[in-house]
Amino acid sequence: QVQLVESGGGLVQPGGSLRLSCAASGNIFNIYAMGWYRQAPGKQRELVAVQTRGGNTNYLDSVKGRFTISRDNVKNTVTLQMNSLKPEDTAVYYCNVRGTNYQYSYWGQGTQVTVSA
């Protein structure tokens, strides 16, 4: 059984910062990619940031320069540092881990991020 435990969401004013964390535990090995997705009301879930085991990263264009993803391959954790937050960043953020060629893919329960004055 695999568990992804997320933390760090909340309410922040525009221009503020939040840090999301996700820890994967259980029977999980050789994680290829760890990342964060988000889903705003009425919209599809979208990839925010992902980092592969080798350190390659990919970001949603709208968050480049503001968000930074990092992972610890030993502890199986991934964090998302979000700076200069905007109201359009408001969404439920989901942690995802997957194996090579999507042999497995697990999701966290989601954490709400609200950016509002």
C-alpha positions as CSV (number, residue, x, y, z in Angstrom):
1,Q,0.0,0.0,0.0
2,V,1.3,3.4,-1.0
3,Q,0.4,6.7,0.8
4,L,1.1,10.2,-0.3
5,V,0.7,12.7,2.5
6,E,0.5,16.4,1.5
7,S,0.8,19.5,3.6
8,G,1.3,23.2,3.3
9,G,-1.8,24.5,1.6
10,G,-3.8,27.5,2.8
11,L,-4.9,31.0,2.3
12,V,-2.4,33.7,1.2
13,Q,-2.6,37.2,-0.1
14,P,-1.5,38.0,-3.7
15,G,2.2,38.2,-3.8
16,G,2.7,35.9,-0.9
17,S,4.4,32.5,-0.7
18,L,3.4,29.0,0.3
19,R,5.4,25.8,0.4
20,L,3.7,22.5,-0.4
21,S,5.2,19.2,0.8
22,C,4.5,15.6,-0.1
23,A,5.9,12.4,1.4
24,A,5.5,9.0,-0.3
25,S,5.6,6.0,1.9
26,G,4.7,2.3,1.7
27,N,5.6,-0.3,-0.9
28,I,7.0,2.0,-3.5
29,F,10.3,1.7,-5.3
30,N,12.2,3.3,-8.2
31,I,10.1,6.5,-8.4
32,Y,10.7,8.0,-11.8
33,A,8.9,11.3,-11.5
34,M,7.4,13.3,-8.6
35,G,5.3,16.3,-9.4
36,W,2.4,18.6,-8.6
37,Y,-0.8,19.1,-10.5
38,R,-3.6,21.5,-9.8
39,Q,-7.3,21.7,-10.5
40,A,-9.3,24.9,-10.3
41,P,-13.2,24.8,-10.2
42,G,-14.6,24.1,-13.6
43,K,-11.2,23.4,-15.1
44,Q,-9.2,20.3,-16.0
45,R,-6.4,19.1,-13.9
46,E,-3.1,20.5,-15.2
47,L,0.6,19.8,-14.6
48,V,2.3,22.5,-12.5
49,A,5.8,21.1,-12.0
50,V,7.5,17.7,-12.2
51,Q,11.0,16.5,-11.5
52,T,12.5,13.2,-12.7
53,R,14.8,11.0,-10.8
54,G,17.7,12.4,-12.8
55,G,16.8,16.0,-11.8
56,N,15.2,17.2,-15.0
57,T,12.3,19.6,-14.3
58,N,9.3,20.8,-16.3
59,Y,7.0,23.7,-15.3
60,L,3.7,25.1,-16.4
61,D,4.5,28.2,-18.4
62,S,2.5,30.5,-16.1
63,V,4.5,29.4,-13.0
64,K,8.0,29.6,-14.4
65,G,10.2,31.9,-12.4
66,R,7.8,31.8,-9.5
67,F,7.5,28.2,-8.4
68,T,10.4,25.8,-7.7
69,I,10.1,22.0,-7.3
70,S,12.6,19.9,-5.5
71,R,12.7,16.3,-4.4
72,D,14.6,14.1,-2.0
73,N,15.2,10.7,-3.7
74,V,16.2,9.1,-0.4
75,K,13.3,10.3,1.6
76,N,10.8,10.1,-1.3
77,T,9.6,13.6,-0.7
78,V,8.8,16.4,-3.1
79,T,8.2,20.1,-2.3
80,L,6.8,23.0,-4.3
81,Q,7.9,26.4,-3.3
82,M,5.4,28.9,-4.6
83,N,6.3,32.6,-4.6
84,S,4.6,35.7,-6.0
85,L,1.3,33.9,-5.9
86,K,-1.6,35.2,-8.0
87,P,-5.3,34.7,-7.6
88,E,-5.2,32.5,-10.7
89,D,-3.0,30.1,-8.8
90,T,-6.0,29.2,-6.6
91,A,-6.8,25.5,-7.0
92,V,-6.5,22.2,-5.3
93,Y,-3.0,21.0,-5.6
94,Y,-2.3,17.3,-6.0
95,C,1.0,15.4,-5.5
96,N,1.8,12.6,-8.0
97,V,4.5,10.0,-8.1
98,R,4.9,7.6,-10.9
99,G,7.2,4.9,-12.1
100,T,9.1,4.6,-15.4
101,N,6.6,4.4,-18.4
102,Y,3.8,4.9,-16.0
103,Q,4.0,1.4,-14.6
104,Y,2.4,2.9,-11.6
105,S,0.9,6.3,-10.7
106,Y,-0.2,7.5,-7.3
107,W,-2.1,10.6,-6.2
108,G,-2.3,12.5,-3.0
109,Q,-5.5,13.6,-1.5
110,G,-5.1,17.2,-2.6
111,T,-4.5,20.4,-0.6
112,Q,-6.3,23.7,-1.2
113,V,-4.4,26.8,-2.1
114,T,-6.4,30.0,-2.1
115,V,-4.8,33.3,-3.2
116,S,-7.1,36.2,-2.2
117,A,-6.9,39.6,-0.7
